[in-house]
C-alpha cells in the first residue's frame, strides 16, 4: 500500500487524513499553485494602503456607529487574524468600543455556537465585543429598492451603522464567480425572500457562473445592493492550500475585489493531468457539511480539458462534521430543497461519496441513492477495485473546493 495525506476538518481540528492505495495504482496529487503566507507586517501594509478608498482611520474619524460583517465557519477565512488590526484602527479613530457591532453574515445558515464564535473571531473579540448573528427572517431594514418586485431588506444593525465594513475571502463560487466583495451583504445579510430569489434565478440559469465576473448578473445584483446601502470598505483575503492568508485586498467593494480576483486566479490555479480513471475531490476547506461540500466539484467543473475518462469515477470526500448541514434553502425543509437526483453534468461518470461522520440515512437526503455512500475508506476502495482490479490512475485534488483547473 502507498499512503497519501490530505487536509481534513477545517474549523474542526484541521487534521491530516491518511489514505492508503494499492501499490499497483498510479496515484498523483495535484495541489493548487498556492502562495506563501503573508507576514503581519505585510498584512498591515495592505490594510493601510486600500484600493480605491481612503485609509480606514480616515473614514472612521467622524462616525459613531460601526458594523463589521464577517463570514461564518462554512467559509475558511481566518477572521481571528484579520479582525484585531481593523478594530485597532477603528478605535484609534475615536469610535467607542460599545458602538462597534460585529455581525456574522450567516445568509440562511444556522447560527454559530459559542465555541464556534470563539474559534472564528478569537477569544478576546468574542468576549469583549457586541456580536450579532444575522437572522434572515427578522431585524431587517428595507433599503428602498427591489429585485424583480421583491423588496431588498438587509440586517438592520448593519444598514443603520455610519460605517459599514465586510470581511471575508475570495474563493471560487458557482454563482458569484468568486465569493467576497459585496456578496457578504447579498446574500450574507439579506432577507430569506431575497436570498431565495437570487438562488432561484441561478438555478434557472439566469444568473451566475463559476469563475465568471464580467457579465455575471448575480454579481451585478450584489453590487447594485451594496451601492444602495453604502458599503464603505471590504477587507478580503485570498488563501493558500494551508488555509493561510496569501494576500489581503482592502478598499472599494468593486475595485479591491477585482484586484483580489486577479490575484486569486493565480493562487488557485491547478495543473491538470492528461488522462486519469479517478478524480478524488477533497472538499477541504469547505468540508463543514455536505451542502457546502458540493463546492468540491469546482475543480472538475472549471477544468479546461477533459482529463477524466468518459466513464471514470469521481470521489467526493468530506469530513462533514456538521452532517448534511443546515441551510435555509437547500437542506431538507429548505425553500429550494429537492429530492436528490443524478447529476446530469457528470454524464457517464460515476460518483462515490466518502463522508465518514455522516449516517447514511442523513446523507441520502442530499445524495442520490444510485451513488455509493461510504463511511470507511475501505468501502471506497472496494467499490473502485471492482471496476479497476489491477491498474488505476488516480488524480488527487487536496483542496478541491477552492482549486481551479489550469488552461495549460
MARNU-181105 format. One record per atom (N, C-alpha, C): z, x, y. Coordinates in steps of 0.2 Angstrom, whole numbers, plus 2048, in hexadecimal, padded with zeros to 3 digits. Atoms other than C-alpha are relative to their C-alpha. Layout:
<recs>
ZXY ...
</recs>
This chain:
<recs>
8008047FA 800800800 800804806 7FF7FD7F9 7FD805812 8037FB805 7FC8047FB 8087FF820 7FE801807 8028007F9 8047FA831 8067FC804 7FB8037FC 8117F583F 7FD7FD806 8038047FA 80E7E784C 8067FE804 7FB8037FC 8187E285B 8017F97FE 7FE806803 8227D2857 8067FD804 7FB8047FD 82D7C585F 802802808 7FF7FF7F9 82B7C7872 8057FB802 7FA8047FD 83B7C187B 8057FE7FA 7FB802805 8437BF86A 8028067FC 7FF7FA804 8467D1865 7FB806801 8057FB800 8367DA868 8008057FB 7FF7FC806 8367E1857 7F98037FE 8067FD803 8297EB84D 8007FD7F9 801803807 8227E183D 7FC8047FC 8047FB804 81D7EC82F 7FC7FB7FB 804804804 80E7E5825 7FD8057FB 8037FC805 8087EC814 7F97FE7FE 807802802 7F67EC80F 7FE8047F9 8037FC806 7ED7F27FE 7FD806802 8037F97FF 7E88047FE 7F9800801 808801801 7D67FF7FA 7FD7FD806 8038047FA 7D47F580A 7FF805806 8017FD7FA 7CE7FC81A 8037FC806 7FC8047FB 7DA7F7828 800805806 8007FC7FA 7D87FD83A 8037FB806 7FD8047FB 7E27F8849 7FB801806 8048007F9 7D97F485A 8047FE805 7FC8017FA 7E57F5868 7FB7FF806 8038007FA 7E07F187A 800807803 8007FA7FC 7DC7FF886 807802803 7F97FF7FE 7ED7FC88E 800805807 7FF7FC7FA 7F480789C 808802800 7F97FE800 80481189F 8057FB804 7FB8047FC 8148088A6 801803807 7FF7FD7FA 81680A8B8 807801802 7F97FE7FE 8258128C0 8037FB805 7FD8047FB 8328098CB 7FD802807 8037FE7FA 82B8138D9 7F97FD802 8068037FF 81A80D8D6 8007F8801 7FF8077FF 8207FB8D4 8017FE807 7FE8027F9 8287FB8E5 7FA802805 8057FF7FB 8198038ED 7FB7FB800 805806801 80D7F58E6 8037FA803 7FD8067FD 81A7E88EC 800801807 8007FF7F9 81B7F08FD 7F9800804 8078007FD 8087F1900 7FC7FA7FD 804806803 8027DF8FC 7F9800802 8078017FF 7F07DA8FB 7FF7FA803 8028067FC 7EA7CE908 8067FD803 7FA8037FE 7FC7CB90E 804805804 7FB7FC7FD 8097D291A 8058027FB 7FB7FE805 8177DB911 8067FA800 7FB805801 8257D090A 806800805 7FB8007FB 8337D5916 7FD7FD807 8038027FA 8277D0924 8007F8800 801808800 8237BE91E 8077FD7FE 7FA803801 8357BB919 805800806 7FC7FF7FA 83C7C092A 8037FA803 7FE8067FC 83D7AF932 8017FA7FC 800806804 83F7A3923 8087FF7FE 7F9801802 84F79B91D 8007FF7F8 800802807 84B79490C 7FA8047FC 8057FD804 84179E8FE 8007FD7F9 801802807 83B7988ED 7FC8057FD 8047FB804 8357A58E0 7FF7FD7F9 802803807 82C79D8D1 7FF8067FB 8017FB806 82D7A78C1 7FD7FD7FA 802804806 8257A48B0 8058017FB 7FB801805 82E7A08A0 7FF8057FB 8017FB806 8307A988F 7FA7FF7FC 806801804 8207A2889 7FB805803 8057FB7FD 8187B0895 8048077FF 7FC7F9802 81C7C3892 802803807 7FF7FC7FA 81F7C78A5 808802800 7F97FE800 82F7D28A6 8037FF807 7FD8037F9 8367C88B5 806804802 7F97FD7FE 8477D18B4 7FF807803 8027FA7FC 83E7E18BA 7FD7FF807 8048017FA 8347D98C7 8047FC806 7FC8047FC 8417CD8CF 804804805 7FB7FC7FC 84E7DA8D6 7FD803807 8037FD7F9 8427E38E3 7FE7FA804 8028067FB 83B7D28E9 8067FD803 7FA8037FD 84D7CB8EB 803804805 7FE7FB7FB 8527DB8F4 7FD7FF807 8048017F9 8447D9901 8017FA803 7FF8067FC 8477C7904 807800803 7FA8007FD 8597C9907 801805806 8007FC7FA 8577D8912 7FC7FE806 8048037FA 84B7CE91D 8057FA803 7FB8047FD 85B7C3920 8017F97FD 800806803 8597B5914 8078007FB 7FA800804 86A7B090D 7FF7FE7F9 801801807 86C7B08FA 8007F97FE 800807802 87179E8F9 7FA7FC802 8068047FE 861799901 7FA8027FC 8057FE805 8577A18F3 8007FC7FA 800803807 8517978E4 7FB8037FC 8057FE805 84979E8D5 7FF7FB7FB 802806804 83F7918CC 7FC8027FA 8047FE806 8397938BA 7FB7FB7FF 806804800 82878C8BA 7FE7FE7F9 801802807 8287838A9 7FA7FC7FF 805805802 8197788AB 8037FA7FC 7FD805804 81C76C89D 8048037FA 7FC7FD806 826778892 8077FE800 7F9802800 83877688D 804805804 7FC7FC7FC 84577D898 8038067FC 7FD7FA803 84D78F894 8077FF7FF 7F9800802 85E79188C 803805805 7FD7FB7FB 86B79B896 7FF8077FE 8017F9802 8687AA88B 7F9802801 8077FF7FE 8557A888E 800802807 8007FE7F9 8587A88A0 803807802 7FD7F97FF 8637B78A0 7FB8067FE 8057FB803 8567C0895 7FA801805 8068007FC 8487BB8A0 801803808 7FE7FE7F9 8507BD8B2 804806801 7FB7FB7FF 85D7CA8AE 8067FD801 7FA803800 86F7C78AD 8037FF807 7FE8017F9 8737CA8BF 7FD7FA804 8038057FC 8667BF8C6 8027F97FD 7FF806803 8697B18B9 8077FD802 7F98027FF 87C7B18BE 8017FF808 7FE8007F9 87B7B48D1 7FB7FC805 8058047FC 86C7A98D7 7FF7F97FE 801807802 8687978D7 7F97FF7FC 806800804 85C7948C9 7FE7F87FF 803807801 8517848C7 7FB8007FB 805800805 8487808B8 7FB7F9801 8058067FE 8387758BC 8007FB7FB 800806804 8387648B5 7F97FC802 8068037FE 82675C8B5 8007F9801 7FF8077FF 82D74B8B6 8047FD806 7FC8027FB 83974B8C4 801806806 7FF7FB7FA 83E7548D5 7FA803802 8077FE7FF 82C7548DA 7FE7FE807 8028027FA 8247548EB 7F87FF801 8078017FF 81374C8F0 7FD805805 8027FB7FB 80975A8F9 7FA7FD804 8058037FB 7FC74E901 7F98017FE 807800802 7ED7508F6 8007FD7F8 801802807 7E674A8E5 7FB8047FD 8067FE804 7DB7508D7 7FE7FB7FC 804806804 7CF7438D0 8057FA800 7FC8067FF 7DB7358D7 8078017FE 7F97FF802 7EB73D8D0 804804805 7FD7FD7FB 7F77418DE 8038077FD 7FD7F9802 7FD7548DD 807800802 7F87FF7FF 8107558DC 8028067FD 7FD7FA803 8197658DA 807801801 7F88007FF 82B76B8D9 802800807 7FE8017F9 8347668E8 804806803 7FD7FA7FE 83F7758E9 7FB806803 8057FB7FE 8307808EA 7FC7FE806 8058027FB 8257758F5 804800807 7FD8017FA 833773902 803807803 7FE7F97FE 837786903 7FC803806 8047FC7FB 832790913 7FB8057FE 8047FB802 82C79E909 7FF7FF7F8 802801807 82379C8F8 7FD8067FD 8027FA804 8217AA8EB 8007FE7F9 800801808 81B7AA8D9 8008077FD 7FF7FA803 81E7B78CD 7FE7FF7F8 802801807 8147B88BC 7FC8067FE 8057FB803 8077C28B2 7F97FE800 807801801 7F57C38B1 7FE8027F9 8027FF807 7EF7C189F 7FA7FB7FF 805804802 7E07B9897 8027F97FF 7FE807800 7E07A6898 7FA7FC7FE 806804802 7D479988F 7FE7FB806 8028057FB 7D578D89E 7FF804807 8007FD7F9 7D87978AE 7FD807800 8047F9800 7CE7A78A9 8068057FF 7FA7FB801 7DE7B18AB 8067FC803 7FA8037FD 7F07AB8AE 802804806 7FE7FC7FA 7F97B08BE 7FD7FD806 8028037FA 7F57AD8D0 8047F9801 7FD8077FF 7F879A8D5 8017FC7FA 7FF804806 7F87948C3 8087FF7FF 7F9801801 80B7968C5 8027F9804 7FF8077FC 80A7868D1 7FD7FB7FC 803804803 7FD77D8C8 7FD8037F9 7FB806801 8027798BA 807802800 7F97FE801 8127838BA 8057FC803 7FB8047FC 81B7798C8 7FE7F9801 8038067FE 8117698C7 8037FA7FB 7FE806803 8147578C1 7FC8007F9 803801806 8107528AF 7FA7FD800 8078037FF 8027478B5 7FB804802 8057FC7FD 7F97548BE 7FF8067FA 8017FB806 7FC7618AF 7FC7FD7FB 804804805 7F57548A3 7F8800803 8068007FD 7E67528AF 7FC8067FF 8037FA800 7E27648B0 7FE8027F9 8017FE807 7E376789D 7FB7FC7FD 804804803 7DA758899 7F8802802 8067FE7FE 7CB75D8A3 7FD8067FD 8027FA804 7CB76E89B 7FE7FE7F9 802802807 7CB76688A 7F97FD7FF 807803800 7BC75C88F 7FA804802 8057FB7FE 7B376B894 7FE800807 8018007F9 7B37688A7 803805804 7FC7FB7FC 7BE7768AC 8018067FB 7FD7FA804 7C37888A7 7FB8047FC 8047FB804 7BD79689D 8048077FF 7FD7FA802 7C57A5894 7FD806804 8027FA7FC 7C47B58A0 7FB7FE806 8058027FB 7B97AB8AC 8047FE807 7FD8017F9 7BE7AB8BF 7FB7FD804 8058037FC 7AE7A88C8 7FE7F97FE 803806802 7A97968C8 8057FC7FB 7FB803804 7B97918BE 8037FA804 7FD8067FC 7BD77F8C4 8077FF7FF 7F9800801 7CE7808BC 804804806 7FD7FB7FB 7D278F8C7 7FF7FE807 8018027FA 7CA7878D6 8057FA802 7FB8057FF 7D67788D4 807803802 7F97FD7FF 7E57848D3 800803807 8007FD7FA 7E078D8E3 8007FB806 8008067FB 7DD77C8ED 8077FE801 7F9802800 7EF7778E8 804805804 7FC7FA7FD 7F67888ED 7FF800808 8018007F9 7EE7878FE 8037FA803 7FD8057FD 7F4776901 808800800 7F97FF7FF 80677A8FD 803806803 7FF7FA7FC 80578B906 8048057FC 7FD7FB804 8097978F8 7FF807804 8007FA7FC 80E7A7902 7FE8077FD 8017FA803 80E7B58F6 8018007F8 7FF800808 80B7B98E3 8028077FF 7FE7F9802 8137C88DA 7FE7FF7F8 803801807 8087C98C9 8008077FD 8017FA804 8097D68BC 7FB8007FB 8047FF806 7FD7DD8AF 8048047FB 7FC7FD805 8057E289F 7FC8047FB 8037FC806 8017F0892 8027FD7F9 800803807 8017EE87F 8088007FE 7F9800801 8147F1880 8047FB804 7FD8057FB 8187E388C 803803806 7FE7FC7FA 81B7F089A 7FB7FE805 8048017FA 8157EE8AB 7FB806802 8057FB7FF 8047F88AD 7FE7FF808 8028017F9 8017F18BF 8037FA803 7FD8057FC 8087E68CD 7FB7FE805 8058037FB 7FD7DB8D8 8037FB804 7FD8047FB 8067D48E7 7FC7FE806 8048027FA 7FF7CA8F5 7FD7F9800 8048067FF 7F37BC8F9 7FE7FD7F9 800803807 7F27B08EA 7F88007FD 8077FF803 7DF7B28E9 7FE807800 8027F9800 7DC7C48EF 8038047FB 7FC7FC805 7EA7CC8E5 7FF7FE7F9 802802807 7E67C28D6 7FA8037FE 8077FD802 7D47C78D6 8008077FF 7FF7F9802 7D97D98D7 8048017FA 7FD7FF806 7E57D78C9 7FC7FE7FA 804801806 7D87CF8BE 7FB8067FF 8047FB801 7CC7DD8C1 8048067FC 7FC7FB803 7DA7E98BC 8017FE7F8 7FE803807 7DF7DE8AD 7FA8017FB 806800804 7CD7DE8A6 8008077FC 8007F9803 7CF7F18A3 8068017FB 7FA7FF804 7E07F089C 8007FD7F9 800804806 7DD7E2890 7F98017FB 8067FF804 7CC7E988A 8018037FA 7FF7FE806 7CB7EB878 7FA8027FC 8067FE804 7BE7F586E 8007FC7F9 801804806 7B77EB85F 7FD8047FB 8047FD805 7B27F084E 7F97FD7FF 807802801 7A07EE848 8007FA7FB 800806805 7A37E2839 8078017FC 7FA800804 7B37DD830 8007F97FC 7FF806804 7B97D0823 8057FC803 7FA8037FD 7C97CC82B 802802807 7FE7FE7F9 7CF7CB83D 8087FD800 7F9802800 7E27CB83E 802800807 7FE8017F9 7E87C484F 8077FE801 7F98007FE 7FA7C7854 8017FD806 7FF8047F9 8007BA861 804804805 7FB7FC7FB 80C7C7869 7FB802806 7F98027FE 8117C6877 8007F9802 7FF8077FF 80E7B4877 8017FC7FA 7FE802807 8167B1866 8067FC800 7F9803800 8257A686C 7FF7F97FB 800806804 81E796863 7F87FF7FE 807800802 80E79085A 7FB7FD805 8058027FB 807787869 7FE806804 8027FA7FD 807797873 7FC8057FC 8037FB804 8017A1865 7F97FF7FF 807802800 7F0798866 7FC806805 8037FB7FB 7ED7A6874 7FE8067FC 8027FB804 7EB7B2866 7F88007FF 807800801 7D97AC864 7FC802806 8047FD7FA 7D57B3875 7FC8067FE 8047FA802 7CF7C386D 7FA7FE7FD 805802804 7C47BB861 7FB7FC804 8048057FC 7BD7AE86E 7FC804806 8027FC7FA 7BA7BC87B 7FB8067FD 8047FB803 7B17C886F 7F8800802 8078007FE 7A07CD875 7FB8017FB 805800805 7987CF864 8047FE7FA 7FD803806 79B7C7853 8028057FB 7FE7FB805 7A67D484A 8037FD7FA 7FD803806 7AD7C883D 7FB7FD7FC 805803805 7A37C382E 8007F9801 8018087FF 79C7B182F 8057FC7FC 7FB803804 7A77AC821 8078047FF 7FA7FC800 7B57B8825 8067FC801 7F98047FF 7C87B4827 803803806 7FB7FF7FA 7D37B3836 8077FF7FE 7F9801801 7E57B6835 8047FF807 7FC8017FA 7F07AE843 8078027FE 7F97FE802 8017B7843 8047FE806 7FC8017FB 80F7B184D 8088007FE 7F9800802 8227B484D 8037F9801 7FE8077FE 8247A2855 8077FE7FE 7F9801801 8377A3856 8027F9802 7FF8077FE 83679285F 7FC7FB7FC 804805804 82C78A851 7FA7FE803 8068027FE 81E77F855 7FF800808 8007FF7F8 82377F868 8017F9803 7FF8067FC 828772875 7FB800806 8058007FB 81976E880 7FF7F8802 8008067FE 81875E88A 7F97FD7FF 807802802 80575D886 7FE8007F9 8037FE806 801765876 8058007FA 7FB800806 81176486B 8007F87FE 800807802 813754860 8047FC805 7FD8047FB 81774686C 7FE801807 8037FE7FA 80E74F87A 7FB7FB802 8058047FD 802746885 7F98017FE 8077FE803 7F374F87E 8008027F9 8007FE807 7F975286C 7FB7FC7FC 805803805 7EC74F85F 8028037F9 7FF7FE807 7EE75084C 7FB8067FF 8047FA801 7E8762847 7FA7FF7FC 806800803 7D6764842 7FD8077FF 8037FA801 7CB77283C 7FD803807 8037FD7FA 7C677E84A 7F9801800 807800801 7B477B84C 7FD807802 8037FA7FD 7B178B856 8008067FB 7FF7FB805 7B6795847 7FA8007FB 806801805 7A678F83D 8028007F9 7FE7FF807 7A779582B 8068047FF 7FB7FB801 7B57A182E 8077FC7FE 7FA803802 7C679D826 806802805 7FA7FF7FC 7D779D82E 8068007FC 7F9800804 7E87A2827 805801806 7FA7FF7FC 7F87A0831 8068037FD 7FA7FD802 8067AB82F 8067FF805 7FB8027FC 8167A4837 8078007FC 7FB800805 8257AA82D 8077FC802 7FA8037FE 8327A1838 7FF7F8801 8018077FF 82A790838 7FF7FC7FA 801804806 82C78382A 7F97FD800 806803800 81C77D824 7FF7F9802 8018077FD 81F76B828 800800807 8007FF7F9 82277083A 7F9803802 8067FD7FF 81377B83A 7FA7FC800 806804802 80776E833 7FF7FB806 8018047FA 80A764843 7FB803805 8057FD7FB 7FE77084C 7FB8047FC 8057FC804 7F577983D 7FD7FB7FB 803804805 7E8770833 8018017F9 7FE7FF807 7EC76D821 7FC8047FC 8057FD804 7DD77581B 801808801 7FE7F97FF 7E3786822 8068027FC 7FA7FE803 7EF790817 805802805 7FA7FE7FB 800791820 8058047FC 7FC7FB804 80A7A081A 806802804 7FA7FE7FD 81C7A481D 8028077FE 7FE7F9802 81C7B5814 7F9804800 8067FB7FF 8107C4816 7FC8007F9 803800806 80E7C4803 7FB7FA7FE 804806800 8077B2804 7F9801803 8067FE7FD 7FA7B8810 7FC8047FC 8047FC804 7F57C6805 7FD7FD7FA 803803806 7F37BB7F6 7FA7FC802 8068037FE 7E77B0800 7FA804801 8057FB7FF 7DD7BF805 7FD8037FA 8027FD806 7DD7C77F4 7FB7FC7FC 804804804 7D57B87EC 7F9800803 8077FF7FD 7C67BA7F8 7FD807800 8027F9800 7C67CD7F9 8048047FB 7FC7FD805 7CD7D37E8 800808800 8007F9800 7C77E57EB 800803807 8017FD7F9 7C17EB7FC 8017FA805 8008057FA 7C57E280D 801804806 7FF7FD7F9 7C27E881F 8047FB804 7FB8047FC 7D07E282A 800804807 7FF7FE7F9 7D07E483D 8077FC803 7F98027FE 7E27E2844 800800808 8008007F8 7E47DD857 8087FE801 7F88007FF 7F77E085B 8027FC805 7FD8047FA 7F87D686B 7FA7FB802 8068047FF 7EA7CA869 8007FB805 8008057FB 7F07BD875 7FE803807 8027FD7F9 7EC7C9884 7FB8057FF 8057FB801 7DE7D387C 7F97FD802 8078027FE 7CC7D1882 7FB8057FC 8057FC804 7BD7D7877 7FC803805 8047FC7FC 7B37E587F 7F97FE7FF 807801801 7A17E3882 7FC8067FC 8037FB803 79D7F487B 8058037FA 
</recs>
